[in-house]
Amino acid sequence: METLYRAEDDIGDYMPLRNSASSSSFSSSTNPDRHHLHHHHESSTDREETVDVDDFYGRTSKIISFAEQGYRVNGNRLLEFRVSTESGLAGQKFKVVAATLWLKADIRHPPSPKCKSTNVYVFNFVSSLKRSIKVNSKEFRELTEEPVATSLENPGWQKIDLTVTVRQWLEGRARESLRLFVDCSCCSNWDVHVFNGDGDRRSDSWNRPFLVVHTDPATAKRVKRRALDCSPDSGSQCCKQRFYVSFRELGWDDWIIAPKGYFANYCRGDCGHHRTPDSFVTYHTHVIEEVRKTHHLSGMQPCCAPLKFSSMSLIYFGPDSNIIKRDLPKMVVDECGCP
């Protein structure tokens, strides 16, 4: 278990878990992170075909879901998470690479000499509840799956690997919330913040549990080309003009967390200069250009337009107030030309 000692996000408000030696236990039985197909012609220059598989669909790479308070089981509050497969866009496969539960744990006082180690257990509660309940050990085992266990050694943010649990949940019960029951053994000297107890609500607002789900960010094949950037020397030639877009000026800063803006760029200039056959992106463009010159069609002029784009990462608030990090394709103009 890895430990992170600082949370950067103030979200929500809740109470800490207070465990004692006599607390209801079944031992006998995430802020660090916050919310093309283009066919072109092969010329004598041995040009390479470009296939961008993420033409229309962004690739979700990280989803962060903050815990909500569920019903109580034997006095302990369930943690509920929502990570809809619709967080990925239509047409994209939702593949979980890794999932991590982040819990905040603080030491209240030195441990008892009787306790050699403190263990945290995270149970996946597979049954839906309509109210808080009390169950015995046998009933508890029937309502939960085998727990993920880890030792609690250092105070701070604790990372618990729930990859298998989240994969199974999304494959079978994604429409329901993920319900987690967190328990610990020999932890009377610890505060594990999972909505239980009567702590300082203001200070505990920094300690809300959260789940970080990483999805497959498979990249697409891209072809490098030389791009002409606009400058005093470019004259009227078709070129790429650098242009910065501020999300704040657009009024989007209330839902976009990062970045504050980016260089979107655009194309400007003329395409009236002489072109050799291998400079055309497609055969269609070459044919149209020959027709235009042969019939003197002055109204049919080629336009300076983007030839290549690149993606950018965006962190924003998604459905159910989840914080989503997504790589959005074709957000930045990298190269301009005369197609």
C-alpha positions as CSV (number, residue, x, y, z in Angstrom):
1,M,0.0,0.0,0.0
2,E,1.4,3.4,-1.0
3,T,0.8,6.5,1.1
4,L,0.3,10.1,-0.1
5,Y,0.4,12.7,2.6
6,R,-1.4,15.6,1.0
7,A,-4.9,16.0,-0.5
8,E,-5.4,19.0,-2.8
9,D,-9.1,19.0,-3.3
10,D,-11.8,20.3,-0.9
11,I,-14.9,18.4,-1.8
12,G,-17.9,17.3,0.2
13,D,-18.2,17.0,3.9
14,Y,-18.6,14.0,6.1
15,M,-17.5,12.3,9.4
16,P,-14.5,10.1,10.3
17,L,-14.7,6.4,11.2
18,R,-14.1,5.8,14.8
19,N,-13.0,2.2,15.5
20,S,-12.4,0.8,18.9
21,A,-11.5,-2.6,20.3
22,S,-15.2,-3.3,20.8
23,S,-16.4,-1.7,17.5
24,S,-18.6,-3.9,15.2
25,S,-16.1,-5.8,13.2
26,F,-16.2,-9.0,11.2
27,S,-12.7,-10.2,12.0
28,S,-14.3,-13.3,13.4
29,S,-16.3,-14.1,10.3
30,T,-9.1,9.0,-4.9
31,N,-6.5,15.1,-4.2
32,P,-4.0,14.2,-5.7
33,D,-6.1,13.9,-8.8
34,R,-9.1,16.1,-9.0
35,H,-12.6,16.2,-11.5
36,H,-10.0,9.5,-38.6
37,L,-9.9,7.9,-41.1
38,H,-8.1,10.0,-43.7
39,H,-7.1,8.4,-46.9
40,H,-4.6,10.1,-49.0
41,H,-2.6,9.3,-52.1
42,E,0.7,7.5,-52.3
43,S,3.0,9.5,-54.5
44,S,6.5,9.0,-55.8
45,T,7.8,10.5,-52.6
46,D,6.7,7.3,-50.8
47,R,4.1,9.1,-48.7
48,E,2.7,7.1,-45.8
49,E,-1.0,6.6,-45.3
50,T,-2.5,8.1,-42.1
51,V,-5.1,6.3,-40.1
52,D,-6.4,8.1,-37.0
53,V,-8.6,5.6,-35.1
54,D,-9.8,8.2,-32.6
55,D,-11.3,10.5,-35.3
56,F,-14.6,11.2,-33.7
57,Y,-14.4,9.8,-30.2
58,G,-12.4,11.1,-27.2
59,R,-10.5,8.5,-25.2
60,T,-11.3,8.6,-21.5
61,S,-8.1,8.0,-19.6
62,K,-9.1,8.7,-16.0
63,I,-12.3,9.0,-14.1
64,I,-12.5,10.2,-10.5
65,S,-15.6,9.5,-8.4
66,F,-16.1,10.8,-4.9
67,A,-17.9,8.7,-2.3
68,E,-21.5,9.3,-1.3
69,Q,-23.0,8.2,2.0
70,G,-24.9,4.9,1.7
71,Y,-27.0,3.1,4.3
72,R,-25.4,1.8,7.5
73,V,-24.5,-1.9,8.0
74,N,-24.1,-2.7,11.7
75,G,-23.5,1.0,12.4
76,N,-20.8,1.5,9.7
77,R,-21.6,3.7,6.7
78,L,-21.3,2.2,3.2
79,L,-19.4,4.1,0.6
80,E,-21.3,4.5,-2.7
81,F,-19.6,5.3,-6.0
82,R,-21.1,5.9,-9.5
83,V,-18.9,5.3,-12.5
84,S,-21.1,5.0,-15.5
85,T,-19.8,3.3,-18.7
86,E,-21.4,6.2,-20.5
87,S,-18.5,8.3,-19.1
88,G,-16.9,7.0,-22.3
89,L,-18.3,8.3,-25.6
90,A,-20.4,6.4,-27.9
91,G,-18.5,3.8,-30.0
92,Q,-15.6,3.6,-27.6
93,K,-14.8,0.4,-25.7
94,F,-14.8,1.0,-21.9
95,K,-11.8,-0.9,-20.6
96,V,-10.6,-0.6,-17.0
97,V,-6.9,-0.7,-16.7
98,A,-6.7,0.0,-13.0
99,A,-8.9,1.2,-10.2
100,T,-7.7,2.6,-6.9
101,L,-9.6,3.5,-3.7
102,W,-8.1,6.5,-1.7
103,L,-8.9,6.6,2.0
104,K,-7.5,9.1,4.5
105,A,-6.3,7.6,7.8
106,D,-4.9,9.6,10.8
107,I,-3.3,8.4,14.0
108,R,-5.2,9.4,17.1
109,H,-2.7,8.0,19.7
110,P,0.1,5.4,20.0
111,P,-1.0,1.9,19.3
112,S,-1.8,-0.7,22.0
113,P,1.1,-3.1,22.7
114,K,-1.3,-6.0,21.9
115,C,-1.6,-4.8,18.3
116,K,1.3,-5.9,16.1
117,S,-0.4,-4.6,12.9
118,T,-3.5,-2.8,11.7
119,N,-5.3,-4.2,8.7
120,V,-7.9,-2.5,6.5
121,Y,-10.6,-4.6,4.7
122,V,-12.7,-3.4,1.8
123,F,-15.8,-5.5,1.1
124,N,-17.8,-5.2,-2.1
125,F,-21.4,-5.1,-0.9
126,V,-23.3,-7.0,-3.7
127,S,-26.8,-6.5,-2.3
128,S,-28.9,-3.4,-2.8
129,L,-30.3,-1.8,0.4
130,K,-33.5,0.2,1.0
131,R,-32.6,0.9,4.6
132,S,-29.8,0.5,7.2
133,I,-29.5,-3.0,8.6
134,K,-27.9,-5.1,11.2
135,V,-26.7,-8.6,10.2
136,N,-24.7,-11.4,11.8
137,S,-21.4,-12.8,10.5
138,K,-23.1,-15.4,8.3
139,E,-25.5,-13.0,6.7
140,F,-22.7,-10.5,6.2
141,R,-20.6,-13.1,4.2
142,E,-23.7,-13.8,2.0
143,L,-24.1,-10.1,1.2
144,T,-20.4,-9.3,0.4
145,E,-17.6,-10.6,-1.7
146,E,-14.1,-11.6,-0.4
147,P,-12.5,-8.4,0.9
148,V,-9.3,-6.7,-0.4
149,A,-7.0,-6.5,2.6
150,T,-4.0,-4.3,3.2
151,S,-2.0,-3.2,6.2
152,L,-2.2,0.3,7.6
153,E,1.3,1.5,8.4
154,N,1.7,5.3,7.9
155,P,-0.8,8.1,8.3
156,G,-2.1,10.0,5.3
157,W,-3.8,9.0,2.1
158,Q,-3.9,5.3,1.6
159,K,-4.1,3.7,-1.9
160,I,-6.0,0.4,-2.1
161,D,-6.0,-1.6,-5.4
162,L,-9.6,-2.4,-6.4
163,T,-9.0,-3.1,-10.1
164,V,-10.6,-6.6,-10.0
165,T,-13.6,-5.4,-8.0
166,V,-14.3,-2.4,-10.3
167,R,-14.0,-4.5,-13.4
168,Q,-16.4,-7.1,-12.1
169,W,-18.8,-4.4,-11.0
170,L,-18.9,-2.6,-14.3
171,E,-19.3,-5.9,-16.2
172,G,-22.3,-7.0,-14.2
173,R,-23.9,-4.3,-12.2
174,A,-22.8,-1.0,-13.7
175,R,-26.3,0.5,-13.5
176,E,-26.1,0.2,-9.7
177,S,-23.8,2.1,-7.4
178,L,-20.6,0.4,-6.2
179,R,-21.1,-0.1,-2.5
180,L,-18.1,-0.6,-0.3
181,F,-17.9,-1.6,3.3
182,V,-14.6,-0.6,5.0
183,D,-13.6,-2.3,8.2
184,C,-10.3,-2.6,10.1
185,S,-8.8,-4.7,12.8
186,C,-6.8,-3.5,15.7
187,C,-7.3,0.2,14.8
188,S,-8.6,1.8,17.9
189,N,-5.8,4.3,17.6
190,W,-6.7,5.3,14.0
191,D,-9.3,7.6,12.4
192,V,-10.2,6.2,9.0
193,H,-12.4,8.8,7.3
194,V,-15.4,6.9,5.9
195,F,-18.5,9.0,7.0
196,N,-18.7,7.6,10.5
197,G,-18.3,9.4,13.8
198,D,-18.7,13.0,14.9
199,G,-15.6,14.8,13.8
200,D,-15.0,18.4,12.7
201,R,-17.0,18.6,9.5
202,R,-14.9,21.5,8.1
203,S,-11.6,19.7,8.5
204,D,-13.0,16.4,7.3
205,S,-14.2,18.0,4.1
206,W,-10.6,17.5,2.9
207,N,-10.8,13.8,3.6
208,R,-13.6,12.4,1.5
209,P,-12.8,9.0,0.0
210,F,-12.6,8.8,-3.7
211,L,-12.2,6.2,-6.4
212,V,-9.8,6.7,-9.4
213,V,-10.5,4.5,-12.5
214,H,-8.0,4.4,-15.3
215,T,-9.2,3.4,-18.7
216,D,-7.4,2.3,-21.8
217,P,-5.9,5.4,-23.5
218,A,-4.7,3.5,-26.6
219,T,-3.1,6.0,-29.0
220,A,-3.6,6.3,-32.7
221,K,-1.0,6.0,-35.5
222,R,0.0,9.5,-36.7
223,V,2.3,10.7,-39.5
224,K,4.7,13.5,-39.0
225,R,4.8,16.2,-41.5
226,R,6.5,19.5,-41.8
227,A,4.2,22.5,-41.1
228,L,4.6,26.1,-42.2
229,D,4.0,28.5,-39.3
230,C,2.8,32.0,-40.1
231,S,5.6,34.5,-39.8
232,P,6.6,37.8,-41.5
233,D,8.5,35.6,-44.1
234,S,5.6,33.4,-44.9
235,G,3.9,36.2,-46.9
236,S,0.5,35.1,-48.3
237,Q,1.3,31.4,-48.3
238,C,-1.0,29.0,-46.6
239,C,0.3,28.7,-43.0
240,K,-0.6,27.8,-39.4
241,Q,-1.4,30.8,-37.2
242,R,-0.9,30.3,-33.5
243,F,-4.1,31.3,-31.6
244,Y,-4.9,31.0,-27.9
245,V,-8.4,30.2,-26.6
246,S,-9.3,31.1,-23.0
247,F,-12.0,28.9,-21.5
248,R,-12.7,31.6,-19.0
249,E,-13.5,34.1,-21.7
250,L,-15.9,31.6,-23.2
251,G,-17.6,31.2,-19.8
252,W,-16.6,27.5,-19.6
253,D,-14.5,27.8,-16.5
254,D,-17.4,26.7,-14.3
255,W,-17.1,23.1,-15.6
256,I,-13.6,22.9,-17.1
257,I,-11.1,22.4,-14.3
258,A,-7.9,22.3,-16.4
259,P,-6.4,23.7,-18.5
260,K,-7.5,27.3,-18.3
261,G,-7.0,27.6,-22.1
262,Y,-4.9,26.3,-24.9
263,F,-3.5,27.1,-28.4
264,A,-6.1,25.9,-30.8
265,N,-4.5,27.6,-33.8
266,Y,-6.1,28.2,-37.3
267,C,-5.1,28.3,-40.9
268,R,-4.8,31.4,-43.2
269,G,-3.2,32.3,-46.5
270,D,-3.6,31.5,-50.2
271,C,-3.4,28.3,-52.2
272,G,-3.1,29.9,-55.6
273,H,0.6,29.1,-56.1
274,H,1.8,26.4,-58.5
275,R,1.6,22.9,-57.2
276,T,3.3,19.7,-58.3
277,P,1.3,16.4,-58.6
278,D,2.9,14.9,-55.5
279,S,1.8,17.9,-53.3
280,F,-1.9,17.0,-53.5
281,V,-3.3,15.1,-50.5
282,T,-5.8,13.1,-52.6
283,Y,-6.3,12.2,-56.3
284,H,-9.7,14.0,-56.1
285,T,-8.0,17.3,-55.3
286,H,-5.5,16.9,-58.2
287,V,-8.4,16.2,-60.6
288,I,-10.4,19.2,-59.4
289,E,-7.4,21.5,-59.7
290,E,-6.8,20.4,-63.3
291,V,-10.5,21.0,-64.2
292,R,-10.3,24.4,-62.6
293,K,-7.3,25.5,-64.6
294,T,-8.5,23.9,-67.9
295,H,-11.9,25.6,-67.7
296,H,-10.7,28.8,-66.1
297,L,-13.1,28.4,-63.1
298,S,-11.9,31.3,-61.1
299,G,-14.7,30.7,-58.5
300,M,-13.3,27.3,-57.7
301,Q,-10.3,28.1,-55.5
302,P,-8.6,25.7,-53.1
303,C,-8.7,26.7,-49.5
304,C,-6.0,26.8,-46.9
305,A,-7.3,24.3,-44.3
306,P,-6.1,22.1,-41.5
307,L,-4.3,18.9,-42.6
308,K,-3.3,17.5,-39.2
309,F,-4.7,17.8,-35.7
310,S,-3.5,16.6,-32.3
311,S,-5.4,15.8,-29.1
312,M,-5.3,17.6,-25.8
313,S,-6.2,16.5,-22.3
314,L,-9.1,18.1,-20.5
315,I,-10.2,17.7,-16.9
316,Y,-13.8,18.6,-16.2
317,F,-16.9,17.8,-14.2
318,G,-18.9,15.0,-15.8
319,P,-22.1,13.1,-15.0
320,D,-23.0,12.6,-11.3
321,S,-20.3,15.3,-10.5
322,N,-17.5,12.9,-11.3
323,I,-14.3,14.5,-12.3
324,I,-13.2,13.2,-15.7
325,K,-9.8,13.4,-17.5
326,R,-10.2,12.8,-21.3
327,D,-7.9,13.1,-24.3
328,L,-10.0,14.9,-26.9
329,P,-9.0,14.4,-30.5
330,K,-8.6,17.1,-33.1
331,M,-8.5,19.9,-30.7
332,V,-5.2,21.5,-31.9
333,V,-4.3,22.4,-35.5
334,D,-0.8,21.2,-36.1
335,E,-0.4,21.7,-39.8
336,C,-2.1,23.6,-42.6
337,G,-2.1,23.1,-46.3
338,C,-4.1,23.1,-49.5
339,P,-6.0,19.8,-49.8
